[in-house]
Amino acid sequence: MTLYDAKVGGEYQIRELLVEDAVTRRLEALGLNEGTKILILNRKKKGALILKVRGTRLALGKHIASHIEIREM
């Protein structure tokens, strides 16, 4: 399952980041590493996701969210 397919209010764990190396490094710097637990807070109309990672709220666009593999907690 990808992060883009996640349901609002669900808790998930990141399995794998399947984006470009530069984007992967940036996401890891923001705390999105393999094994990190995340909570989906909201979904915007144009595809952006609002999520909570280690106490911080992040917004990810549809392109990046659809290339992050997750599993349910």
PDB file of N, CA, C and O in Angstrom, chain B, residues numbered from 101:
ATOM      1  N   MET B 101       0.847  -1.169   0.000  1.00  0.00           N
ATOM      2  CA  MET B 101       0.000   0.000   0.000  1.00  0.00           C
ATOM      3  C   MET B 101       0.896   1.236   0.000  1.00  0.00           C
ATOM      4  O   MET B 101       1.969   1.234   0.602  1.00  0.00           O
ATOM      5  N   THR B 102       0.450   2.282  -0.675  1.00  0.00           N
ATOM      6  CA  THR B 102       1.227   3.521  -0.675  1.00  0.00           C
ATOM      7  C   THR B 102       0.632   4.518   0.319  1.00  0.00           C
ATOM      8  O   THR B 102      -0.512   4.380   0.752  1.00  0.00           O
ATOM      9  N   LEU B 103       1.409   5.492   0.661  1.00  0.00           N
ATOM     10  CA  LEU B 103       0.957   6.527   1.597  1.00  0.00           C
ATOM     11  C   LEU B 103      -0.245   7.268   1.031  1.00  0.00           C
ATOM     12  O   LEU B 103      -1.126   7.681   1.785  1.00  0.00           O
ATOM     13  N   TYR B 104      -0.295   7.441  -0.281  1.00  0.00           N
ATOM     14  CA  TYR B 104      -1.417   8.148  -0.895  1.00  0.00           C
ATOM     15  C   TYR B 104      -2.730   7.392  -0.718  1.00  0.00           C
ATOM     16  O   TYR B 104      -3.794   8.011  -0.715  1.00  0.00           O
ATOM     17  N   ASP B 105      -2.680   6.071  -0.572  1.00  0.00           N
ATOM     18  CA  ASP B 105      -3.874   5.249  -0.389  1.00  0.00           C
ATOM     19  C   ASP B 105      -4.344   5.200   1.064  1.00  0.00           C
ATOM     20  O   ASP B 105      -5.403   4.640   1.347  1.00  0.00           O
ATOM     21  N   ALA B 106      -3.585   5.770   1.973  1.00  0.00           N
ATOM     22  CA  ALA B 106      -3.898   5.701   3.406  1.00  0.00           C
ATOM     23  C   ALA B 106      -5.173   6.464   3.726  1.00  0.00           C
ATOM     24  O   ALA B 106      -5.524   7.430   3.049  1.00  0.00           O
ATOM     25  N   LYS B 107      -5.857   6.013   4.767  1.00  0.00           N
ATOM     26  CA  LYS B 107      -7.097   6.637   5.202  1.00  0.00           C
ATOM     27  C   LYS B 107      -6.829   7.646   6.316  1.00  0.00           C
ATOM     28  O   LYS B 107      -5.954   7.438   7.157  1.00  0.00           O
ATOM     29  N   VAL B 108      -7.585   8.731   6.311  1.00  0.00           N
ATOM     30  CA  VAL B 108      -7.467   9.766   7.337  1.00  0.00           C
ATOM     31  C   VAL B 108      -7.769   9.155   8.701  1.00  0.00           C
ATOM     32  O   VAL B 108      -8.761   8.445   8.868  1.00  0.00           O
ATOM     33  N   GLY B 109      -6.910   9.437   9.666  1.00  0.00           N
ATOM     34  CA  GLY B 109      -7.059   8.915  11.018  1.00  0.00           C
ATOM     35  C   GLY B 109      -6.319   7.610  11.243  1.00  0.00           C
ATOM     36  O   GLY B 109      -6.240   7.133  12.375  1.00  0.00           O
ATOM     37  N   GLY B 110      -5.775   7.025  10.186  1.00  0.00           N
ATOM     38  CA  GLY B 110      -5.071   5.753  10.314  1.00  0.00           C
ATOM     39  C   GLY B 110      -3.632   5.919  10.760  1.00  0.00           C
ATOM     40  O   GLY B 110      -2.991   6.931  10.479  1.00  0.00           O
ATOM     41  N   GLU B 111      -3.131   4.907  11.462  1.00  0.00           N
ATOM     42  CA  GLU B 111      -1.728   4.878  11.877  1.00  0.00           C
ATOM     43  C   GLU B 111      -1.005   3.847  11.024  1.00  0.00           C
ATOM     44  O   GLU B 111      -1.480   2.727  10.837  1.00  0.00           O
ATOM     45  N   TYR B 112       0.146   4.247  10.514  1.00  0.00           N
ATOM     46  CA  TYR B 112       0.903   3.403   9.595  1.00  0.00           C
ATOM     47  C   TYR B 112       2.381   3.438   9.942  1.00  0.00           C
ATOM     48  O   TYR B 112       2.826   4.250  10.753  1.00  0.00           O
ATOM     49  N   GLN B 113       3.127   2.550   9.320  1.00  0.00           N
ATOM     50  CA  GLN B 113       4.574   2.504   9.473  1.00  0.00           C
ATOM     51  C   GLN B 113       5.183   2.518   8.076  1.00  0.00           C
ATOM     52  O   GLN B 113       4.708   1.820   7.180  1.00  0.00           O
ATOM     53  N   ILE B 114       6.220   3.302   7.894  1.00  0.00           N
ATOM     54  CA  ILE B 114       6.863   3.399   6.591  1.00  0.00           C
ATOM     55  C   ILE B 114       7.682   2.147   6.324  1.00  0.00           C
ATOM     56  O   ILE B 114       8.503   1.740   7.147  1.00  0.00           O
ATOM     57  N   ARG B 115       7.450   1.540   5.162  1.00  0.00           N
ATOM     58  CA  ARG B 115       8.203   0.358   4.739  1.00  0.00           C
ATOM     59  C   ARG B 115       9.378   0.737   3.857  1.00  0.00           C
ATOM     60  O   ARG B 115      10.492   0.250   4.049  1.00  0.00           O
ATOM     61  N   GLU B 116       9.123   1.620   2.877  1.00  0.00           N
ATOM     62  CA  GLU B 116      10.174   1.928   1.906  1.00  0.00           C
ATOM     63  C   GLU B 116       9.893   3.259   1.220  1.00  0.00           C
ATOM     64  O   GLU B 116       8.742   3.589   0.936  1.00  0.00           O
ATOM     65  N   LEU B 117      10.955   4.022   0.956  1.00  0.00           N
ATOM     66  CA  LEU B 117      10.859   5.270   0.200  1.00  0.00           C
ATOM     67  C   LEU B 117      11.319   4.984  -1.225  1.00  0.00           C
ATOM     68  O   LEU B 117      12.469   4.601  -1.439  1.00  0.00           O
ATOM     69  N   LEU B 118      10.443   5.164  -2.190  1.00  0.00           N
ATOM     70  CA  LEU B 118      10.750   4.843  -3.586  1.00  0.00           C
ATOM     71  C   LEU B 118      10.806   6.101  -4.447  1.00  0.00           C
ATOM     72  O   LEU B 118      10.282   6.120  -5.560  1.00  0.00           O
ATOM     73  N   VAL B 119      11.436   7.138  -3.936  1.00  0.00           N
ATOM     74  CA  VAL B 119      11.566   8.401  -4.657  1.00  0.00           C
ATOM     75  C   VAL B 119      13.035   8.633  -5.005  1.00  0.00           C
ATOM     76  O   VAL B 119      13.900   7.842  -4.632  1.00  0.00           O
ATOM     77  N   GLU B 120      13.307   9.711  -5.715  1.00  0.00           N
ATOM     78  CA  GLU B 120      14.675  10.045  -6.110  1.00  0.00           C
ATOM     79  C   GLU B 120      15.567  10.217  -4.876  1.00  0.00           C
ATOM     80  O   GLU B 120      15.083  10.513  -3.784  1.00  0.00           O
ATOM     81  N   ASP B 121      16.858  10.030  -5.065  1.00  0.00           N
ATOM     82  CA  ASP B 121      17.799  10.093  -3.939  1.00  0.00           C
ATOM     83  C   ASP B 121      17.740  11.425  -3.196  1.00  0.00           C
ATOM     84  O   ASP B 121      17.771  11.450  -1.966  1.00  0.00           O
ATOM     85  N   ALA B 122      17.658  12.522  -3.926  1.00  0.00           N
ATOM     86  CA  ALA B 122      17.623  13.835  -3.272  1.00  0.00           C
ATOM     87  C   ALA B 122      16.365  13.985  -2.419  1.00  0.00           C
ATOM     88  O   ALA B 122      16.422  14.523  -1.313  1.00  0.00           O
ATOM     89  N   VAL B 123      15.249  13.515  -2.925  1.00  0.00           N
ATOM     90  CA  VAL B 123      13.992  13.592  -2.177  1.00  0.00           C
ATOM     91  C   VAL B 123      14.045  12.663  -0.968  1.00  0.00           C
ATOM     92  O   VAL B 123      13.578  13.019   0.114  1.00  0.00           O
ATOM     93  N   THR B 124      14.617  11.467  -1.155  1.00  0.00           N
ATOM     94  CA  THR B 124      14.769  10.524  -0.050  1.00  0.00           C
ATOM     95  C   THR B 124      15.576  11.137   1.081  1.00  0.00           C
ATOM     96  O   THR B 124      15.193  11.027   2.245  1.00  0.00           O
ATOM     97  N   ARG B 125      16.689  11.780   0.752  1.00  0.00           N
ATOM     98  CA  ARG B 125      17.523  12.414   1.789  1.00  0.00           C
ATOM     99  C   ARG B 125      16.751  13.508   2.519  1.00  0.00           C
ATOM    100  O   ARG B 125      16.879  13.650   3.735  1.00  0.00           O
ATOM    101  N   ARG B 126      15.957  14.278   1.792  1.00  0.00           N
ATOM    102  CA  ARG B 126      15.191  15.352   2.416  1.00  0.00           C
ATOM    103  C   ARG B 126      14.111  14.789   3.341  1.00  0.00           C
ATOM    104  O   ARG B 126      13.916  15.290   4.448  1.00  0.00           O
ATOM    105  N   LEU B 127      13.417  13.757   2.890  1.00  0.00           N
ATOM    106  CA  LEU B 127      12.388  13.132   3.723  1.00  0.00           C
ATOM    107  C   LEU B 127      12.992  12.521   4.978  1.00  0.00           C
ATOM    108  O   LEU B 127      12.412  12.617   6.060  1.00  0.00           O
ATOM    109  N   GLU B 128      14.150  11.897   4.839  1.00  0.00           N
ATOM    110  CA  GLU B 128      14.820  11.321   6.003  1.00  0.00           C
ATOM    111  C   GLU B 128      15.252  12.413   6.975  1.00  0.00           C
ATOM    112  O   GLU B 128      15.212  12.214   8.189  1.00  0.00           O
ATOM    113  N   ALA B 129      15.663  13.559   6.453  1.00  0.00           N
ATOM    114  CA  ALA B 129      16.032  14.680   7.325  1.00  0.00           C
ATOM    115  C   ALA B 129      14.817  15.206   8.090  1.00  0.00           C
ATOM    116  O   ALA B 129      14.953  15.743   9.189  1.00  0.00           O
ATOM    117  N   LEU B 130      13.633  15.049   7.505  1.00  0.00           N
ATOM    118  CA  LEU B 130      12.403  15.484   8.160  1.00  0.00           C
ATOM    119  C   LEU B 130      11.837  14.423   9.109  1.00  0.00           C
ATOM    120  O   LEU B 130      10.847  14.668   9.800  1.00  0.00           O
ATOM    121  N   GLY B 131      12.466  13.248   9.139  1.00  0.00           N
ATOM    122  CA  GLY B 131      12.038  12.204  10.065  1.00  0.00           C
ATOM    123  C   GLY B 131      11.300  11.045   9.424  1.00  0.00           C
ATOM    124  O   GLY B 131      10.886  10.122  10.126  1.00  0.00           O
ATOM    125  N   LEU B 132      11.124  11.066   8.108  1.00  0.00           N
ATOM    126  CA  LEU B 132      10.431   9.982   7.409  1.00  0.00           C
ATOM    127  C   LEU B 132      11.433   8.912   7.007  1.00  0.00           C
ATOM    128  O   LEU B 132      11.919   8.902   5.876  1.00  0.00           O
ATOM    129  N   ASN B 133      11.738   8.019   7.926  1.00  0.00           N
ATOM    130  CA  ASN B 133      12.671   6.922   7.677  1.00  0.00           C
ATOM    131  C   ASN B 133      11.904   5.616   7.660  1.00  0.00           C
ATOM    132  O   ASN B 133      10.757   5.558   8.103  1.00  0.00           O
ATOM    133  N   GLU B 134      12.536   4.564   7.150  1.00  0.00           N
ATOM    134  CA  GLU B 134      11.906   3.243   7.192  1.00  0.00           C
ATOM    135  C   GLU B 134      11.663   2.858   8.648  1.00  0.00           C
ATOM    136  O   GLU B 134      12.552   2.985   9.490  1.00  0.00           O
ATOM    137  N   GLY B 135      10.458   2.388   8.934  1.00  0.00           N
ATOM    138  CA  GLY B 135      10.107   2.005  10.290  1.00  0.00           C
ATOM    139  C   GLY B 135       9.445   3.102  11.101  1.00  0.00           C
ATOM    140  O   GLY B 135       8.936   2.833  12.189  1.00  0.00           O
ATOM    141  N   THR B 136       9.436   4.327  10.606  1.00  0.00           N
ATOM    142  CA  THR B 136       8.828   5.446  11.330  1.00  0.00           C
ATOM    143  C   THR B 136       7.308   5.308  11.351  1.00  0.00           C
ATOM    144  O   THR B 136       6.692   4.960  10.343  1.00  0.00           O
ATOM    145  N   LYS B 137       6.714   5.583  12.504  1.00  0.00           N
ATOM    146  CA  LYS B 137       5.258   5.550  12.635  1.00  0.00           C
ATOM    147  C   LYS B 137       4.695   6.911  12.257  1.00  0.00           C
ATOM    148  O   LYS B 137       5.241   7.947  12.635  1.00  0.00           O
ATOM    149  N   ILE B 138       3.590   6.898  11.500  1.00  0.00           N
ATOM    150  CA  ILE B 138       2.961   8.142  11.063  1.00  0.00           C
ATOM    151  C   ILE B 138       1.452   8.057  11.293  1.00  0.00           C
ATOM    152  O   ILE B 138       0.878   6.970  11.362  1.00  0.00           O
ATOM    153  N   LEU B 139       0.829   9.224  11.410  1.00  0.00           N
ATOM    154  CA  LEU B 139      -0.612   9.341  11.572  1.00  0.00           C
ATOM    155  C   LEU B 139      -1.122  10.273  10.477  1.00  0.00           C
ATOM    156  O   LEU B 139      -0.600  11.375  10.307  1.00  0.00           O
ATOM    157  N   ILE B 140      -2.138   9.836   9.734  1.00  0.00           N
ATOM    158  CA  ILE B 140      -2.709  10.659   8.672  1.00  0.00           C
ATOM    159  C   ILE B 140      -3.738  11.592   9.307  1.00  0.00           C
ATOM    160  O   ILE B 140      -4.727  11.135   9.880  1.00  0.00           O
ATOM    161  N   LEU B 141      -3.503  12.898   9.203  1.00  0.00           N
ATOM    162  CA  LEU B 141      -4.375  13.883   9.828  1.00  0.00           C
ATOM    163  C   LEU B 141      -5.458  14.392   8.892  1.00  0.00           C
ATOM    164  O   LEU B 141      -6.598  14.584   9.315  1.00  0.00           O
ATOM    165  N   ASN B 142      -5.115  14.616   7.611  1.00  0.00           N
ATOM    166  CA  ASN B 142      -6.076  15.218   6.695  1.00  0.00           C
ATOM    167  C   ASN B 142      -5.652  14.965   5.257  1.00  0.00           C
ATOM    168  O   ASN B 142      -4.490  14.670   4.979  1.00  0.00           O
ATOM    169  N   ARG B 143      -6.606  15.084   4.358  1.00  0.00           N
ATOM    170  CA  ARG B 143      -6.351  14.957   2.924  1.00  0.00           C
ATOM    171  C   ARG B 143      -6.967  16.181   2.244  1.00  0.00           C
ATOM    172  O   ARG B 143      -8.159  16.448   2.397  1.00  0.00           O
ATOM    173  N   LYS B 144      -6.163  16.910   1.505  1.00  0.00           N
ATOM    174  CA  LYS B 144      -6.647  18.104   0.815  1.00  0.00           C
ATOM    175  C   LYS B 144      -7.234  17.733  -0.546  1.00  0.00           C
ATOM    176  O   LYS B 144      -6.965  16.650  -1.067  1.00  0.00           O
ATOM    177  N   LYS B 145      -8.025  18.619  -1.114  1.00  0.00           N
ATOM    178  CA  LYS B 145      -8.727  18.343  -2.359  1.00  0.00           C
ATOM    179  C   LYS B 145      -7.803  18.088  -3.546  1.00  0.00           C
ATOM    180  O   LYS B 145      -8.129  17.277  -4.412  1.00  0.00           O
ATOM    181  N   LYS B 146      -6.681  18.752  -3.601  1.00  0.00           N
ATOM    182  CA  LYS B 146      -5.784  18.585  -4.742  1.00  0.00           C
ATOM    183  C   LYS B 146      -4.795  17.443  -4.554  1.00  0.00           C
ATOM    184  O   LYS B 146      -3.856  17.318  -5.340  1.00  0.00           O
ATOM    185  N   GLY B 147      -4.977  16.614  -3.544  1.00  0.00           N
ATOM    186  CA  GLY B 147      -4.158  15.427  -3.382  1.00  0.00           C
ATOM    187  C   GLY B 147      -3.115  15.474  -2.289  1.00  0.00           C
ATOM    188  O   GLY B 147      -2.498  14.451  -1.993  1.00  0.00           O
ATOM    189  N   ALA B 148      -2.897  16.621  -1.682  1.00  0.00           N
ATOM    190  CA  ALA B 148      -1.888  16.716  -0.627  1.00  0.00           C
ATOM    191  C   ALA B 148      -2.365  16.002   0.633  1.00  0.00           C
ATOM    192  O   ALA B 148      -3.558  15.983   0.938  1.00  0.00           O
ATOM    193  N   LEU B 149      -1.422  15.417   1.355  1.00  0.00           N
ATOM    194  CA  LEU B 149      -1.712  14.743   2.618  1.00  0.00           C
ATOM    195  C   LEU B 149      -1.061  15.502   3.757  1.00  0.00           C
ATOM    196  O   LEU B 149       0.076  15.959   3.637  1.00  0.00           O
ATOM    197  N   ILE B 150      -1.775  15.635   4.857  1.00  0.00           N
ATOM    198  CA  ILE B 150      -1.219  16.214   6.071  1.00  0.00           C
ATOM    199  C   ILE B 150      -1.008  15.042   7.026  1.00  0.00           C
ATOM    200  O   ILE B 150      -1.945  14.301   7.322  1.00  0.00           O
ATOM    201  N   LEU B 151       0.223  14.877   7.507  1.00  0.00           N
ATOM    202  CA  LEU B 151       0.504  13.768   8.402  1.00  0.00           C
ATOM    203  C   LEU B 151       1.329  14.212   9.584  1.00  0.00           C
ATOM    204  O   LEU B 151       1.995  15.247   9.551  1.00  0.00           O
ATOM    205  N   LYS B 152       1.275  13.409  10.633  1.00  0.00           N
ATOM    206  CA  LYS B 152       2.033  13.697  11.850  1.00  0.00           C
ATOM    207  C   LYS B 152       3.162  12.686  11.945  1.00  0.00           C
ATOM    208  O   LYS B 152       2.940  11.475  11.942  1.00  0.00           O
ATOM    209  N   VAL B 153       4.379  13.210  12.031  1.00  0.00           N
ATOM    210  CA  VAL B 153       5.581  12.383  12.108  1.00  0.00           C
ATOM    211  C   VAL B 153       6.403  12.865  13.292  1.00  0.00           C
ATOM    212  O   VAL B 153       6.876  14.001  13.310  1.00  0.00           O
ATOM    213  N   ARG B 154       6.569  11.995  14.283  1.00  0.00           N
ATOM    214  CA  ARG B 154       7.386  12.319  15.466  1.00  0.00           C
ATOM    215  C   ARG B 154       7.014  13.669  16.082  1.00  0.00           C
ATOM    216  O   ARG B 154       7.888  14.449  16.460  1.00  0.00           O
ATOM    217  N   GLY B 155       5.706  13.936  16.179  1.00  0.00           N
ATOM    218  CA  GLY B 155       5.234  15.162  16.809  1.00  0.00           C
ATOM    219  C   GLY B 155       5.186  16.379  15.914  1.00  0.00           C
ATOM    220  O   GLY B 155       4.822  17.461  16.374  1.00  0.00           O
ATOM    221  N   THR B 156       5.544  16.234  14.647  1.00  0.00           N
ATOM    222  CA  THR B 156       5.567  17.348  13.707  1.00  0.00           C
ATOM    223  C   THR B 156       4.572  17.104  12.583  1.00  0.00           C
ATOM    224  O   THR B 156       4.448  15.982  12.092  1.00  0.00           O
ATOM    225  N   ARG B 157       3.867  18.148  12.176  1.00  0.00           N
ATOM    226  CA  ARG B 157       2.933  18.027  11.050  1.00  0.00           C
ATOM    227  C   ARG B 157       3.676  18.306   9.751  1.00  0.00           C
ATOM    228  O   ARG B 157       4.423  19.279   9.648  1.00  0.00           O
ATOM    229  N   LEU B 158       3.463  17.443   8.758  1.00  0.00           N
ATOM    230  CA  LEU B 158       4.066  17.602   7.441  1.00  0.00           C
ATOM    231  C   LEU B 158       2.990  17.518   6.374  1.00  0.00           C
ATOM    232  O   LEU B 158       1.978  16.839   6.552  1.00  0.00           O
ATOM    233  N   ALA B 159       3.210  18.206   5.272  1.00  0.00           N
ATOM    234  CA  ALA B 159       2.331  18.093   4.111  1.00  0.00           C
ATOM    235  C   ALA B 159       3.152  17.502   2.970  1.00  0.00           C
ATOM    236  O   ALA B 159       4.253  17.966   2.676  1.00  0.00           O
ATOM    237  N   LEU B 160       2.600  16.471   2.332  1.00  0.00           N
ATOM    238  CA  LEU B 160       3.261  15.842   1.192  1.00  0.00           C
ATOM    239  C   LEU B 160       2.325  15.866   0.004  1.00  0.00           C
ATOM    240  O   LEU B 160       1.125  15.629   0.143  1.00  0.00           O
ATOM    241  N   GLY B 161       2.873  16.152  -1.166  1.00  0.00           N
ATOM    242  CA  GLY B 161       2.082  16.148  -2.385  1.00  0.00           C
ATOM    243  C   GLY B 161       1.774  14.735  -2.858  1.00  0.00           C
ATOM    244  O   GLY B 161       2.337  13.756  -2.368  1.00  0.00           O
ATOM    245  N   LYS B 162       0.866  14.657  -3.822  1.00  0.00           N
ATOM    246  CA  LYS B 162       0.411  13.372  -4.344  1.00  0.00           C
ATOM    247  C   LYS B 162       1.561  12.568  -4.953  1.00  0.00           C
ATOM    248  O   LYS B 162       1.642  11.358  -4.739  1.00  0.00           O
ATOM    249  N   HIS B 163       2.445  13.213  -5.702  1.00  0.00           N
ATOM    250  CA  HIS B 163       3.537  12.498  -6.369  1.00  0.00           C
ATOM    251  C   HIS B 163       4.451  11.797  -5.362  1.00  0.00           C
ATOM    252  O   HIS B 163       4.787  10.626  -5.535  1.00  0.00           O
ATOM    253  N   ILE B 164       4.846  12.505  -4.329  1.00  0.00           N
ATOM    254  CA  ILE B 164       5.738  11.910  -3.328  1.00  0.00           C
ATOM    255  C   ILE B 164       4.988  10.865  -2.501  1.00  0.00           C
ATOM    256  O   ILE B 164       5.519   9.783  -2.248  1.00  0.00           O
ATOM    257  N   ALA B 165       3.764  11.177  -2.079  1.00  0.00           N
ATOM    258  CA  ALA B 165       2.991  10.249  -1.250  1.00  0.00           C
ATOM    259  C   ALA B 165       2.709   8.935  -1.974  1.00  0.00           C
ATOM    260  O   ALA B 165       2.619   7.885  -1.337  1.00  0.00           O
ATOM    261  N   SER B 166       2.572   8.983  -3.281  1.00  0.00           N
ATOM    262  CA  SER B 166       2.271   7.759  -4.023  1.00  0.00           C
ATOM    263  C   SER B 166       3.509   6.896  -4.255  1.00  0.00           C
ATOM    264  O   SER B 166       3.405   5.805  -4.815  1.00  0.00           O
ATOM    265  N   HIS B 167       4.677   7.374  -3.833  1.00  0.00           N
ATOM    266  CA  HIS B 167       5.918   6.604  -3.977  1.00  0.00           C
ATOM    267  C   HIS B 167       6.522   6.226  -2.627  1.00  0.00           C
ATOM    268  O   HIS B 167       7.714   5.933  -2.542  1.00  0.00           O
ATOM    269  N   ILE B 168       5.714   6.232  -1.580  1.00  0.00           N
ATOM    270  CA  ILE B 168       6.151   5.811  -0.248  1.00  0.00           C
ATOM    271  C   ILE B 168       5.317   4.593   0.155  1.00  0.00           C
ATOM    272  O   ILE B 168       4.096   4.685   0.286  1.00  0.00           O
ATOM    273  N   GLU B 169       5.968   3.478   0.345  1.00  0.00           N
ATOM    274  CA  GLU B 169       5.289   2.243   0.737  1.00  0.00           C
ATOM    275  C   GLU B 169       5.095   2.225   2.257  1.00  0.00           C
ATOM    276  O   GLU B 169       6.009   2.557   3.013  1.00  0.00           O
ATOM    277  N   ILE B 170       3.890   1.832   2.694  1.00  0.00           N
ATOM    278  CA  ILE B 170       3.562   1.793   4.116  1.00  0.00           C
ATOM    279  C   ILE B 170       2.871   0.476   4.456  1.00  0.00           C
ATOM    280  O   ILE B 170       2.482  -0.289   3.574  1.00  0.00           O
ATOM    281  N   ARG B 171       2.728   0.231   5.765  1.00  0.00           N
ATOM    282  CA  ARG B 171       1.903  -0.888   6.252  1.00  0.00           C
ATOM    283  C   ARG B 171       1.129  -0.393   7.468  1.00  0.00           C
ATOM    284  O   ARG B 171       1.569   0.497   8.196  1.00  0.00           O
ATOM    285  N   GLU B 172      -0.043  -1.002   7.662  1.00  0.00           N
ATOM    286  CA  GLU B 172      -0.895  -0.590   8.788  1.00  0.00           C
ATOM    287  C   GLU B 172      -0.297  -1.032  10.113  1.00  0.00           C
ATOM    288  O   GLU B 172       0.415  -2.032  10.195  1.00  0.00           O
ATOM    289  N   MET B 173      -0.604  -0.264  11.145  1.00  0.00           N
ATOM    290  CA  MET B 173      -0.151  -0.581  12.498  1.00  0.00           C
ATOM    291  C   MET B 173      -1.202  -1.412  13.189  1.00  0.00           C
ATOM    292  O   MET B 173      -1.026  -1.793  14.346  1.00  0.00           O
TER     293      MET B 173
END
